[in-house]
Amino acid sequence: MVTTVDLPDELYERLKEPAECDHRSMNATIVVALEQYVAQRNQRARVRDLARDVADRDAELLRRLAE
């Protein structure tokens, strides 16, 4: 899928160095950055869900530990 993104000049300049160092095009660098962002966001959501499950399951124990 083709999508056009208007990058601020400063961000474009900041992306050039890692793209060159990694021998990637700017497009590939942006794709990698977006993949990492989405993966990190999904990971945080999974951790949040697990923490909620633990808190719900062990609510009584957590209450007693807090005392």
C-alpha positions in Angstrom: 0.0 0.0 0.0 1.3 3.4 -0.9 0.8 6.2 1.7 2.1 9.7 1.5 3.4 11.2 4.8 4.5 14.8 5.2 7.5 14.7 7.6 8.7 17.8 9.3 12.1 18.8 8.0 13.8 18.2 11.3 12.5 14.6 11.5 13.5 13.9 7.9 17.0 15.1 8.7 17.1 13.0 11.9 16.0 9.9 9.9 18.7 10.3 7.3 21.6 9.3 9.6 20.2 6.0 10.8 19.0 5.2 7.2 22.6 5.7 5.9 24.2 3.8 8.8 21.8 0.8 8.4 22.2 1.0 4.5 18.5 1.4 4.2 16.3 3.7 2.1 14.4 6.3 3.9 11.2 4.4 3.2 12.6 1.2 4.7 13.8 3.1 7.8 10.3 4.6 8.2 8.7 1.2 7.9 11.1 -0.3 10.5 10.4 2.6 12.8 6.6 2.1 12.4 6.9 -1.6 12.9 8.8 -1.1 16.2 6.3 1.5 17.3 3.3 -0.8 16.7 5.1 -3.8 18.3 6.0 -1.7 21.4 2.5 -0.3 21.7 1.0 -3.8 21.4 3.5 -5.1 24.0 2.5 -2.3 26.5 -1.2 -3.2 25.9 -0.4 -6.9 26.6 1.5 -6.0 29.8 -1.3 -3.7 30.9 -3.9 -6.5 30.3 -1.8 -9.0 32.2 -1.3 -6.6 35.1 -5.1 -6.1 35.2 -5.7 -9.8 35.2 -3.2 -10.3 38.1 -4.8 -7.5 40.0 -8.2 -8.9 39.6 -7.2 -12.4 40.3 -5.1 -11.5 43.4 -7.1 -8.5 44.7 -7.4 -9.9 48.2 -3.7 -10.8 48.4 -2.7 -7.4 47.1 -5.0 -5.7 49.6 -3.4 -7.7 52.5 0.1 -6.9 51.3 -0.8 -3.2 51.2 -1.7 -3.2 54.9 
